[in-house]
Amino acid sequence: MSPAATLATVLLAYLPAAVTPGPNFVLIAHTAAAGTRRAAVAVALGVVVAGGLLAAVAVFGLGSLLARTPWLATALRVVCGAYLAWLGVRLWLRARAPDTAPPSGHGSAFRQGVVSNLTNPKAAAFFGSVLTATLPPAEPTAVKAAAVALIVTASAAWHLSVALLFSASSTQRWYARAKPALNRVVGTILVVLGLVLAWTP
């Protein structure tokens, strides 16, 4: 298979995984609707950076470290699952609280995006199986690097679009009316995802 065909296959495999709603989509959309555009963009960039890291780990075979040390993979899964659940509980507790500017700054929003993608079971499944199947280890290093760059570009285009769309003034006005119910729904989703991640081997 030619390098162009290989990269096209990688892109076609990645796009459905990227656009299917999951924890990343929920977090970016919620941040955009409830907070500021800059905070939502920071979360989106965190998701993109984490995706690039996961892609590089999968493509260049560094994931074998976790395969050789199951206890480290388990500890990472439990900690990350607990973090997602904590975010969900905090949303529930603040469902009716008045909106304020994000108190922890955009650095915190960026870190939330990173953690969201690193703990995303859908991302782990794609990078751990689908990507490695569509990009064989025998491919040249240049093709592997191009595949990572392609994934980062596609991820940035999608997740930044979500941040910009949901931070529009009309979306924010709608969110202000529906905030208590939406916060509880989003909080529940995050708690369930966190518990599933922490308890599922």
VOPAGU-2260 file (C-alpha; in pm, 1 decimal, decimal comma):
REM VOPAGU-2260
SITE   aa  ch    i         X         Y         Z
SITE  MET   A    0       0,0       0,0       0,0
SITE  SER   A    1     133,5     345,1     -91,2
SITE  PRO   A    2     198,1     604,1     184,6
SITE  ALA   A    3     -93,2     815,8      58,0
SITE  ALA   A    4    -329,6     518,9      69,9
SITE  THR   A    5    -208,9     427,9     418,3
SITE  LEU   A    6    -267,1     782,7     546,6
SITE  ALA   A    7    -610,6     793,0     383,9
SITE  THR   A    8    -700,2     468,3     560,8
SITE  VAL   A    9    -583,7     611,1     894,1
SITE  LEU   A   10    -792,2     925,3     842,6
SITE  LEU   A   11   -1103,7     730,3     740,8
SITE  ALA   A   12   -1065,2     512,1    1050,4
SITE  TYR   A   13   -1011,3     810,0    1281,9
SITE  LEU   A   14   -1289,6    1045,1    1171,0
SITE  PRO   A   15   -1587,1     834,2    1290,6
SITE  ALA   A   16   -1414,3     780,5    1625,4
SITE  ALA   A   17   -1350,2    1154,2    1661,1
SITE  VAL   A   18   -1699,4    1282,0    1577,6
SITE  THR   A   19   -1895,7    1021,3    1777,9
SITE  PRO   A   20   -2011,6    1199,6    2098,4
SITE  GLY   A   21   -1823,6    1092,1    2409,5
SITE  PRO   A   22   -1658,7    1242,9    2720,7
SITE  ASN   A   23   -1447,8    1486,6    2515,3
SITE  PHE   A   24   -1750,4    1619,4    2326,9
SITE  VAL   A   25   -1951,9    1653,3    2649,4
SITE  LEU   A   26   -1674,1    1840,0    2830,5
SITE  ILE   A   27   -1599,4    2080,6    2544,3
SITE  ALA   A   28   -1966,7    2154,4    2472,8
SITE  HIS   A   29   -2046,1    2207,5    2840,1
SITE  THR   A   30   -1747,1    2435,5    2895,6
SITE  ALA   A   31   -1836,1    2638,5    2586,3
SITE  ALA   A   32   -2203,1    2677,9    2677,7
SITE  ALA   A   33   -2147,9    2745,2    3048,4
SITE  GLY   A   34   -1822,2    2938,8    3040,5
SITE  THR   A   35   -1621,0    3132,4    2787,8
SITE  ARG   A   36   -1502,7    3066,6    2436,2
SITE  ARG   A   37   -1139,1    3088,2    2546,9
SITE  ALA   A   38   -1193,1    2825,4    2817,8
SITE  ALA   A   39   -1366,8    2594,5    2568,1
SITE  VAL   A   40   -1083,8    2640,1    2319,1
SITE  ALA   A   41    -834,4    2558,4    2597,3
SITE  VAL   A   42   -1021,5    2234,9    2675,1
SITE  ALA   A   43   -1031,6    2147,9    2304,6
SITE  LEU   A   44    -657,8    2207,1    2270,8
SITE  GLY   A   45    -597,5    1982,4    2571,9
SITE  VAL   A   46    -799,1    1708,4    2401,3
SITE  VAL   A   47    -597,7    1756,4    2081,0
SITE  VAL   A   48    -260,4    1741,0    2258,9
SITE  ALA   A   49    -359,1    1428,0    2451,0
SITE  GLY   A   50    -482,4    1269,0    2128,0
SITE  GLY   A   51    -150,3    1342,2    1962,3
SITE  LEU   A   52      31,5    1185,0    2256,4
SITE  LEU   A   53    -187,3     872,8    2243,7
SITE  ALA   A   54    -138,1     846,1    1869,5
SITE  ALA   A   55     239,9     874,8    1903,0
SITE  VAL   A   56     245,5     616,1    2182,6
SITE  ALA   A   57      42,9     372,2    1972,2
SITE  VAL   A   58     226,0     433,9    1645,6
SITE  PHE   A   59     577,1     412,4    1784,7
SITE  GLY   A   60     507,9     114,5    2011,4
SITE  LEU   A   61     569,2     280,5    2347,5
SITE  GLY   A   62     243,4     130,9    2475,4
SITE  SER   A   63     430,1    -191,2    2538,7
SITE  LEU   A   64     534,7     -38,3    2872,4
SITE  LEU   A   65     178,5     -63,2    3002,5
SITE  ALA   A   66     146,9    -412,4    2859,2
SITE  ARG   A   67     454,9    -520,3    3059,2
SITE  THR   A   68     338,2    -350,7    3381,3
SITE  PRO   A   69     -31,7    -430,7    3431,4
SITE  TRP   A   70     -34,7    -274,6    3779,2
SITE  LEU   A   71      60,9      63,3    3630,5
SITE  ALA   A   72    -217,1      41,4    3370,7
SITE  THR   A   73    -467,0     -49,7    3644,5
SITE  ALA   A   74    -355,7     233,5    3872,7
SITE  LEU   A   75    -375,2     483,1    3588,1
SITE  ARG   A   76    -724,0     362,8    3494,4
SITE  VAL   A   77    -854,5     389,2    3852,5
SITE  VAL   A   78    -708,0     734,7    3914,4
SITE  CYS   A   79    -838,0     871,6    3585,8
SITE  GLY   A   80   -1181,5     716,0    3640,2
SITE  ALA   A   81   -1202,7     872,9    3984,4
SITE  TYR   A   82   -1115,3    1211,1    3834,9
SITE  LEU   A   83   -1398,0    1188,0    3578,9
SITE  ALA   A   84   -1643,1    1085,9    3851,5
SITE  TRP   A   85   -1529,1    1378,9    4067,8
SITE  LEU   A   86   -1597,0    1620,4    3781,7
SITE  GLY   A   87   -1945,5    1473,2    3748,2
SITE  VAL   A   88   -2023,9    1501,1    4120,1
SITE  ARG   A   89   -1904,3    1862,9    4120,3
SITE  LEU   A   90   -2141,0    1943,2    3833,3
SITE  TRP   A   91   -2431,4    1790,0    4025,6
SITE  LEU   A   92   -2351,1    1988,9    4339,1
SITE  ARG   A   93   -2325,2    2314,5    4142,5
SITE  ALA   A   94   -2624,2    2251,4    3914,2
SITE  ARG   A   95   -2821,3    2550,1    4044,1
SITE  ALA   A   96   -2527,7    2769,6    4140,4
SITE  PRO   A   97   -2497,0    3093,3    3942,9
SITE  ASP   A   98   -2245,2    3081,9    3660,8
SITE  THR   A   99   -1914,1    3252,1    3720,0
SITE  ALA   A  100   -1599,4    3283,8    3516,3
SITE  PRO   A  101   -1384,6    2970,9    3541,1
SITE  PRO   A  102   -1197,5    3024,8    3871,5
SITE  SER   A  103    -894,2    2811,2    3787,6
SITE  GLY   A  104    -799,1    2980,7    3462,3
SITE  HIS   A  105    -739,8    2849,3    3116,5
SITE  GLY   A  106    -446,6    2633,8    3228,0
SITE  SER   A  107    -691,5    2429,4    3433,0
SITE  ALA   A  108    -927,3    2404,1    3134,6
SITE  PHE   A  109    -639,1    2277,6    2919,6
SITE  ARG   A  110    -550,8    2015,1    3180,6
SITE  GLN   A  111    -913,5    1900,5    3196,0
SITE  GLY   A  112    -905,3    1846,7    2820,7
SITE  VAL   A  113    -583,7    1645,8    2846,9
SITE  VAL   A  114    -717,2    1425,7    3127,4
SITE  SER   A  115   -1051,8    1379,2    2950,8
SITE  ASN   A  116    -887,5    1235,9    2640,1
SITE  LEU   A  117    -625,4    1031,9    2824,5
SITE  THR   A  118    -904,1     867,7    3027,5
SITE  ASN   A  119   -1146,1     829,1    2735,8
SITE  PRO   A  120   -1218,0     455,7    2680,7
SITE  LYS   A  121   -1315,5     528,6    2319,5
SITE  ALA   A  122    -978,9     692,9    2253,0
SITE  ALA   A  123    -794,7     408,1    2423,1
SITE  ALA   A  124    -981,2     153,8    2210,7
SITE  PHE   A  125    -908,5     338,9    1886,9
SITE  PHE   A  126    -542,5     410,5    1946,8
SITE  GLY   A  127    -477,4      73,5    2107,1
SITE  SER   A  128    -636,0    -140,9    1837,5
SITE  VAL   A  129    -779,0      31,0    1530,0
SITE  LEU   A  130    -484,1     262,5    1468,2
SITE  THR   A  131    -222,8      -7,7    1517,6
SITE  ALA   A  132    -417,0    -231,6    1277,7
SITE  THR   A  133    -439,5      33,2    1004,9
SITE  LEU   A  134     -77,6     140,8    1044,6
SITE  PRO   A  135     146,3    -169,1    1051,9
SITE  PRO   A  136     476,8    -152,7    1245,2
SITE  ALA   A  137     669,3    -203,4     919,9
SITE  GLU   A  138     566,0     138,4     787,3
SITE  PRO   A  139     852,9     391,1     755,6
SITE  THR   A  140     902,4     639,7    1038,4
SITE  ALA   A  141     808,1     928,8     808,5
SITE  VAL   A  142     469,4     769,9     734,9
SITE  LYS   A  143     407,8     708,7    1105,2
SITE  ALA   A  144     493,7    1070,9    1187,3
SITE  ALA   A  145     266,1    1190,5     906,8
SITE  ALA   A  146     -16,1     975,3    1045,2
SITE  VAL   A  147      20,9    1133,2    1389,8
SITE  ALA   A  148      23,5    1481,8    1234,2
SITE  LEU   A  149    -287,5    1395,8    1031,8
SITE  ILE   A  150    -472,1    1278,1    1341,1
SITE  VAL   A  151    -374,6    1592,3    1533,2
SITE  THR   A  152    -493,2    1815,1    1246,5
SITE  ALA   A  153    -826,7    1635,1    1212,0
SITE  SER   A  154    -875,8    1637,2    1589,4
SITE  ALA   A  155    -804,4    2010,3    1609,5
SITE  ALA   A  156   -1048,5    2089,3    1328,1
SITE  TRP   A  157   -1331,6    1892,7    1490,8
SITE  HIS   A  158   -1286,8    1978,7    1858,2
SITE  LEU   A  159   -1222,2    2349,2    1797,5
SITE  SER   A  160   -1536,1    2359,7    1581,3
SITE  VAL   A  161   -1736,1    2215,7    1872,1
SITE  ALA   A  162   -1589,1    2477,9    2107,4
SITE  LEU   A  163   -1675,6    2764,2    1870,8
SITE  LEU   A  164   -2026,4    2635,9    1793,5
SITE  PHE   A  165   -2133,6    2581,1    2153,4
SITE  SER   A  166   -1983,1    2910,3    2273,9
SITE  ALA   A  167   -2207,6    3113,2    2037,7
SITE  SER   A  168   -2427,6    3363,7    2222,6
SITE  SER   A  169   -2750,3    3192,0    2112,1
SITE  THR   A  170   -2627,2    2858,6    2251,1
SITE  GLN   A  171   -2523,9    3021,0    2578,0
SITE  ARG   A  172   -2866,1    3187,2    2617,0
SITE  TRP   A  173   -3033,9    2850,5    2568,4
SITE  TYR   A  174   -2795,7    2690,9    2817,1
SITE  ALA   A  175   -2872,3    2956,1    3080,8
SITE  ARG   A  176   -3238,5    2845,8    3075,1
SITE  ALA   A  177   -3164,3    2472,9    3079,0
SITE  LYS   A  178   -2857,0    2481,8    3307,3
SITE  PRO   A  179   -2980,1    2288,1    3616,6
SITE  ALA   A  180   -3112,7    1990,8    3419,5
SITE  LEU   A  181   -2821,3    1986,1    3175,0
SITE  ASN   A  182   -2562,3    2000,6    3451,2
SITE  ARG   A  183   -2722,0    1700,7    3618,7
SITE  VAL   A  184   -2733,8    1507,1    3291,4
SITE  VAL   A  185   -2371,2    1588,3    3208,2
SITE  GLY   A  186   -2266,4    1518,8    3567,9
SITE  THR   A  187   -2437,8    1179,5    3561,6
SITE  ILE   A  188   -2269,8    1089,5    3231,6
SITE  LEU   A  189   -1926,9    1177,7    3370,1
SITE  VAL   A  190   -1984,6     982,8    3694,1
SITE  VAL   A  191   -2098,9     673,3    3502,5
SITE  LEU   A  192   -1805,3     696,1    3261,0
SITE  GLY   A  193   -1564,7     740,2    3550,8
SITE  LEU   A  194   -1699,9     438,5    3740,9
SITE  VAL   A  195   -1700,5     220,6    3430,1
SITE  LEU   A  196   -1342,2     320,8    3355,7
SITE  ALA   A  197   -1226,8     257,0    3712,5
SITE  TRP   A  198   -1395,2     -82,3    3752,2
SITE  THR   A  199   -1368,9    -234,4    3405,5
SITE  PRO   A  200   -1039,5    -416,9    3341,0
